[in-house]
Amino acid sequence: MIKSILALALVTLAASSVGETPLPFVDLYTANQNDTKGVSYTCFRIPSLVRTKSGSVIAFAEGRRGGCGDQGDVRIVSRRSEDGGASWGPIEQVLSEQGHTIGNPSPIADDSTGTVWLLYARDDNQVFVASSIDEGKSWGPSSNLTAQLKPNPDPKGWIATGPPGGVQLASGRLVTAAYYNRVDKQTRAFAVFSDDHGKTWAHGNDVGIDSTAGSQVWGGGESQVVKFGGDGGLVMLIRARTAFANDVGHNHALAFSTDGGATWSNSTRMQIKTVYCQGSITAADNGDLLISSPSTGNGVRANTTVWAAKKASPTEFQYLLTLYSGSSAYSSMLSLQSGGEYINLFEREGSKYISMVKFKYPQ
């Protein structure tokens, strides 16, 4: 049984919008915490959730030492819950490599085999994968997938996975998102996938950009895919500015695929007020879509909000609830598949904490 190191005393009330009841949350990662090896971390960033075949939940993050910057001694860590987020085990080191930045965790659970695959970036110019056959309790050796998955042959060219994680299609395909800098320096998102349960990996075409007036996006960065529609159907949420430098209120775009991520529609900007910051998307139990992102309209990373779109109109997102109205940034969202209950793991207060909140979405 997982030893819970979160007591009820740690449950705090999230700030909310006027008229809303604050949501209770718990802090899974706190600056200066130690892992089970006694290693202390200056801060934790880049949350990513995955649910295993048995229903356990793993909460990944980057553990950053000696500073909170994107480069340096950065390691991937995790915590596990076997009771739907009611209690969590200690912080475990998953991946680290002396002298290298190891981050952007992008996990995928293979419900056919029970294996959890973890794609990640090394120094933001290489892609690796590791796997666990015991649902994240231990991890095997990593494999370098850069030659297969990096479209730009420049060894120093940027590439990163997610964040956060990916999905498995009914066909068995494992798929997640990535983004890279092309030879022409433009940034594009794309999908990576495996059709043989992780033995080999390939990538699809770049996601194009919509140049239609009122829908323009510029480039395409941090991204996530979820299932939508029939088998092979996917939707990708992309952090992407509009074509107007002063339009700080529209910072995410959507693209759709009907062939498992091999090709995509052009990404089109969303008409909701978000911040230029990674956001998370998940498929609701009834086929609707949920998105979380900071929402301020002035570029400040705060007021993490959830919007919902009906499956019949997947681009028309409406406000659902505020998760936290204070300083907050990256997030990862997941259905617990237990009667419309969801969890969201998000950075708050300048990345001093990565916190978890539960909420309901009507079916």
C-alpha positions as CSV (number, residue, x, y, z in Angstrom):
1,M,0.0,0.0,0.0
2,I,1.3,3.4,-0.9
3,K,2.3,5.4,2.2
4,S,0.4,8.6,2.1
5,I,2.6,11.6,3.1
6,L,-0.2,14.1,2.5
7,A,-2.3,14.7,5.5
8,L,-5.7,16.4,5.6
9,A,-4.0,19.4,7.1
10,L,-2.3,20.0,3.7
11,V,-5.6,20.5,1.9
12,T,-5.9,24.1,1.0
13,L,-8.7,26.1,-0.7
14,A,-7.9,27.3,-4.2
15,A,-8.8,30.9,-4.9
16,S,-11.7,31.2,-7.3
17,S,-13.7,33.6,-9.4
18,V,-16.3,35.8,-7.6
19,G,-19.3,33.7,-6.7
20,E,-17.6,30.3,-7.0
21,T,-16.8,28.0,-4.2
22,P,-13.1,27.6,-3.8
23,L,-11.8,24.1,-4.8
24,P,-9.7,22.1,-2.3
25,F,-6.3,21.2,-3.6
26,V,-3.1,19.4,-2.3
27,D,0.5,20.3,-3.1
28,L,2.2,17.3,-4.6
29,Y,5.5,19.0,-5.2
30,T,7.0,21.9,-3.1
31,A,10.2,23.8,-3.7
32,N,13.1,22.4,-1.7
33,Q,11.5,19.0,-1.2
34,N,13.7,15.8,-1.2
35,D,13.3,12.6,-3.2
36,T,13.7,9.1,-1.8
37,K,17.5,9.4,-2.5
38,G,17.8,12.5,-0.4
39,V,18.3,14.8,-3.4
40,S,16.8,18.3,-2.9
41,Y,15.2,20.3,-5.7
42,T,15.1,24.1,-6.0
43,C,11.8,23.8,-7.8
44,F,9.5,21.5,-9.7
45,R,8.0,22.3,-13.1
46,I,6.3,20.7,-16.2
47,P,3.5,18.5,-14.7
48,S,2.3,15.5,-16.6
49,L,-0.3,12.9,-15.6
50,V,-0.9,9.3,-16.8
51,R,-3.3,6.6,-15.7
52,T,-2.0,3.1,-15.9
53,K,-3.8,0.0,-17.1
54,S,-4.7,-0.9,-13.5
55,G,-6.0,2.6,-12.7
56,S,-3.0,3.9,-10.8
57,V,-2.1,7.6,-11.5
58,I,1.5,8.8,-12.0
59,A,2.3,12.5,-11.6
60,F,5.5,13.3,-13.4
61,A,7.4,16.6,-13.1
62,E,10.8,18.1,-13.8
63,G,12.9,18.4,-10.6
64,R,15.3,21.3,-11.1
65,R,18.4,21.7,-8.9
66,G,20.5,24.8,-8.3
67,G,17.9,27.1,-10.0
68,C,14.6,27.1,-11.7
69,G,15.8,27.7,-15.2
70,D,15.0,25.4,-18.2
71,Q,18.6,24.3,-18.6
72,G,20.9,22.8,-16.0
73,D,20.6,19.9,-13.6
74,V,17.0,18.9,-14.5
75,R,15.7,15.5,-13.8
76,I,12.4,13.7,-14.2
77,V,10.7,12.7,-11.0
78,S,7.3,11.1,-10.2
79,R,4.8,10.3,-7.5
80,R,2.2,7.5,-7.6
81,S,-1.4,7.2,-6.4
82,E,-3.3,4.0,-6.3
83,D,-6.6,5.5,-5.0
84,G,-7.5,8.1,-7.5
85,G,-5.4,10.9,-6.0
86,A,-6.6,10.5,-2.4
87,S,-3.0,9.7,-1.3
88,W,0.4,9.8,-2.9
89,G,3.7,8.0,-2.5
90,P,7.0,9.8,-2.1
91,I,9.0,11.6,-4.8
92,E,11.0,9.1,-6.9
93,Q,13.7,9.8,-9.4
94,V,12.8,8.5,-12.8
95,L,15.5,9.8,-15.1
96,S,18.7,11.8,-14.6
97,E,21.9,12.2,-16.5
98,Q,24.9,14.1,-15.1
99,G,25.7,17.1,-17.2
100,H,22.4,17.0,-19.2
101,T,19.0,18.5,-19.0
102,I,16.4,15.7,-18.9
103,G,12.8,16.9,-19.2
104,N,9.5,17.4,-20.9
105,P,8.0,14.1,-19.7
106,S,5.4,12.8,-22.1
107,P,4.0,9.4,-20.8
108,I,1.7,7.0,-22.6
109,A,0.1,4.0,-21.1
110,D,-0.3,0.9,-23.3
111,D,-3.5,-0.8,-22.0
112,S,-2.8,-3.8,-24.2
113,T,0.5,-4.7,-22.5
114,G,0.4,-2.7,-19.3
115,T,3.7,-1.0,-20.2
116,V,4.1,2.7,-19.5
117,W,6.2,4.5,-22.1
118,L,7.9,7.8,-21.2
119,L,9.2,10.0,-24.1
120,Y,11.3,12.9,-23.1
121,A,13.8,15.5,-24.3
122,R,17.6,15.5,-23.6
123,D,19.1,18.9,-23.7
124,D,16.2,20.1,-25.9
125,N,17.8,18.7,-29.0
126,Q,17.3,15.0,-28.7
127,V,14.4,12.6,-28.0
128,F,14.6,9.5,-25.9
129,V,12.2,6.9,-24.6
130,A,12.1,4.8,-21.4
131,S,9.6,2.2,-20.3
132,S,8.2,0.6,-17.2
133,I,6.6,-2.9,-17.1
134,D,5.5,-2.5,-13.4
135,E,3.3,0.7,-13.9
136,G,6.0,3.2,-13.1
137,K,7.6,1.5,-10.0
138,S,10.8,0.9,-11.9
139,W,12.2,1.9,-15.3
140,G,14.3,0.2,-17.9
141,P,17.2,1.7,-19.9
142,S,16.5,4.6,-22.3
143,S,16.7,4.5,-26.1
144,N,17.7,7.4,-28.3
145,L,15.0,8.0,-30.9
146,T,16.4,11.2,-32.3
147,A,17.2,9.8,-35.7
148,Q,13.7,8.5,-36.1
149,L,11.7,11.4,-34.6
150,K,13.6,14.6,-35.2
151,P,12.7,16.2,-38.6
152,N,15.5,18.7,-38.5
153,P,18.9,17.0,-38.9
154,D,20.8,19.9,-37.2
155,P,22.2,18.3,-34.0
156,K,21.7,21.6,-32.2
157,G,18.2,22.2,-33.5
158,W,15.4,22.4,-30.9
159,I,13.1,19.5,-30.3
160,A,11.0,18.6,-27.3
161,T,8.1,16.2,-26.4
162,G,4.7,17.4,-25.3
163,P,4.2,18.3,-22.6
164,P,2.2,16.6,-21.2
165,G,1.5,13.0,-22.2
166,G,-0.2,11.0,-25.0
167,V,-2.9,8.4,-25.7
168,Q,-3.5,5.0,-27.1
169,L,-5.9,4.6,-30.0
170,A,-8.3,1.7,-30.5
171,S,-5.9,0.3,-33.1
172,G,-3.2,0.0,-30.5
173,R,-1.2,3.0,-31.8
174,L,0.6,4.9,-29.1
175,V,0.8,8.6,-30.0
176,T,1.9,11.8,-28.4
177,A,2.9,15.3,-29.6
178,A,6.2,17.1,-30.0
179,Y,7.5,20.3,-31.5
180,Y,10.7,21.4,-33.1
181,N,12.5,24.3,-34.9
182,R,12.7,23.8,-38.6
183,V,15.7,24.6,-40.8
184,D,14.0,27.9,-41.6
185,K,13.8,28.6,-37.8
186,Q,10.0,28.4,-37.7
187,T,8.5,26.2,-34.9
188,R,6.0,23.5,-35.7
189,A,4.1,20.8,-33.8
190,F,3.7,17.2,-35.0
191,A,2.8,13.8,-33.7
192,V,5.1,10.8,-32.9
193,F,3.7,7.3,-32.7
194,S,4.3,3.6,-32.5
195,D,2.2,0.8,-34.1
196,D,4.1,-2.1,-32.5
197,H,3.7,-1.4,-28.7
198,G,6.8,0.8,-28.5
199,K,9.3,-1.4,-30.4
200,T,9.7,1.2,-33.1
201,W,8.6,4.9,-33.4
202,A,7.9,7.2,-36.3
203,H,6.6,10.8,-36.8
204,G,3.9,12.4,-38.9
205,N,3.8,15.6,-40.9
206,D,4.1,19.1,-39.4
207,V,0.8,20.8,-38.3
208,G,0.2,23.6,-40.7
209,I,-0.9,27.1,-39.7
210,D,-4.2,28.8,-40.6
211,S,-3.7,32.2,-42.4
212,T,-7.4,33.0,-42.6
213,A,-8.3,36.5,-41.2
214,G,-9.4,36.2,-37.6
215,S,-8.0,32.7,-37.3
216,Q,-4.3,33.3,-37.8
217,V,-1.6,31.6,-35.7
218,W,2.1,32.0,-35.7
219,G,4.2,28.8,-35.4
220,G,3.3,26.1,-33.1
221,G,4.9,25.0,-29.8
222,E,4.1,23.0,-26.7
223,S,1.4,20.6,-27.7
224,Q,-0.8,17.7,-26.5
225,V,-3.0,15.1,-28.3
226,V,-6.2,13.4,-27.2
227,K,-8.6,11.0,-28.9
228,F,-11.6,12.6,-30.6
229,G,-14.1,11.1,-33.0
230,G,-13.7,7.7,-34.5
231,D,-10.6,5.4,-34.5
232,G,-7.7,7.4,-35.7
233,G,-9.3,10.7,-34.7
234,L,-7.2,13.1,-32.7
235,V,-7.2,16.7,-31.6
236,M,-4.1,18.6,-30.8
237,L,-3.9,21.7,-28.5
238,I,-0.9,23.9,-29.4
239,R,0.6,26.9,-27.7
240,A,0.7,29.3,-30.6
241,R,0.5,33.1,-30.8
242,T,-1.7,34.9,-33.2
243,A,-0.3,36.8,-36.1
244,F,-0.6,40.0,-34.1
245,A,2.2,40.8,-31.7
246,N,-0.1,42.9,-29.4
247,D,-2.9,40.3,-29.3
248,V,-1.9,38.7,-26.0
249,G,-5.4,37.3,-25.3
250,H,-5.4,34.4,-27.9
251,N,-2.5,32.1,-27.4
252,H,-3.7,28.5,-28.3
253,A,-4.7,26.7,-31.4
254,L,-6.4,23.5,-32.3
255,A,-5.7,21.0,-35.1
256,F,-7.5,17.8,-36.0
257,S,-6.3,14.5,-37.5
258,T,-8.3,11.5,-38.8
259,D,-5.4,9.2,-39.5
260,G,-3.8,8.8,-36.1
261,G,-1.5,11.8,-36.3
262,A,0.1,11.2,-39.7
263,T,-1.5,14.4,-41.1
264,W,-3.3,17.3,-39.6
265,S,-5.7,20.1,-40.5
266,N,-4.1,23.5,-40.3
267,S,-4.1,24.8,-36.7
268,T,-6.6,27.5,-36.0
269,R,-6.5,29.9,-33.1
270,M,-9.1,29.5,-30.3
271,Q,-11.5,32.2,-29.4
272,I,-10.9,31.9,-25.7
273,K,-8.8,34.3,-23.6
274,T,-5.6,32.4,-22.7
275,V,-2.0,33.2,-21.9
276,Y,1.1,32.3,-23.9
277,C,1.8,29.3,-21.7
278,Q,1.4,25.5,-22.1
279,G,-2.1,24.3,-21.7
280,S,-3.7,20.9,-21.2
281,I,-6.5,19.1,-23.1
282,T,-8.4,16.0,-22.2
283,A,-11.2,14.0,-23.6
284,A,-14.2,14.0,-21.3
285,D,-15.9,10.6,-20.5
286,N,-18.8,11.5,-22.8
287,G,-16.6,12.6,-25.8
288,D,-16.6,16.3,-25.1
289,L,-13.3,18.2,-24.8
290,L,-11.8,20.0,-21.8
291,I,-9.0,22.5,-21.8
292,S,-7.1,24.2,-19.0
293,S,-4.8,27.2,-19.2
294,P,-4.0,30.5,-17.4
295,S,-6.5,33.2,-18.5
296,T,-5.8,36.9,-17.8
297,G,-6.0,38.7,-21.2
298,N,-2.8,40.6,-20.4
299,G,-0.2,37.9,-20.7
300,V,0.3,37.3,-16.9
301,R,0.3,33.7,-16.0
302,A,-2.5,33.4,-13.5
303,N,-6.1,32.4,-13.1
304,T,-6.0,28.8,-14.4
305,T,-9.3,28.1,-16.0
306,V,-11.1,25.1,-17.5
307,W,-13.3,25.4,-20.7
308,A,-15.5,22.8,-22.2
309,A,-16.6,22.1,-25.8
310,K,-19.4,19.6,-26.8
311,K,-18.2,16.8,-29.2
312,A,-20.7,18.1,-31.8
313,S,-19.0,21.5,-31.8
314,P,-15.4,20.8,-30.8
315,T,-14.0,24.3,-31.5
316,E,-16.7,26.2,-29.5
317,F,-15.3,26.3,-25.9
318,Q,-17.3,27.8,-23.0
319,Y,-16.1,28.7,-19.6
320,L,-16.5,25.8,-17.1
321,L,-14.7,26.8,-13.9
322,T,-11.7,28.5,-12.3
323,L,-9.2,26.1,-10.8
324,Y,-7.0,28.8,-9.2
325,S,-7.2,32.5,-9.6
326,G,-3.6,33.3,-8.3
327,S,-0.3,32.9,-10.0
328,S,-0.3,29.7,-12.0
329,A,1.1,28.2,-15.2
330,Y,1.6,24.8,-16.8
331,S,-1.0,22.1,-16.2
332,S,-2.0,18.5,-17.0
333,M,-5.5,17.2,-16.9
334,L,-6.8,13.6,-16.7
335,S,-10.1,11.8,-16.4
336,L,-10.3,9.3,-13.5
337,Q,-13.0,7.4,-15.4
338,S,-15.1,7.3,-12.3
339,G,-18.4,9.1,-12.8
340,G,-17.2,12.3,-14.4
341,E,-14.4,13.1,-12.0
342,Y,-11.2,14.7,-13.2
343,I,-7.9,15.8,-11.8
344,N,-5.7,18.7,-12.8
345,L,-2.0,19.1,-11.9
346,F,-0.8,22.7,-12.2
347,E,2.1,24.9,-11.3
348,R,1.2,27.7,-8.9
349,E,2.8,30.7,-7.2
350,G,5.8,31.1,-9.5
351,S,6.4,27.3,-9.6
352,K,6.9,27.1,-5.8
353,Y,4.3,24.3,-5.9
354,I,2.8,21.8,-8.3
355,S,-0.7,21.2,-6.9
356,M,-3.6,18.8,-7.7
357,V,-7.3,19.7,-7.7
358,K,-10.3,17.5,-8.5
359,F,-13.4,18.6,-10.2
360,K,-16.6,17.2,-11.8
361,Y,-17.8,17.6,-15.4
362,P,-21.4,16.9,-16.0
363,Q,-22.0,13.8,-18.3
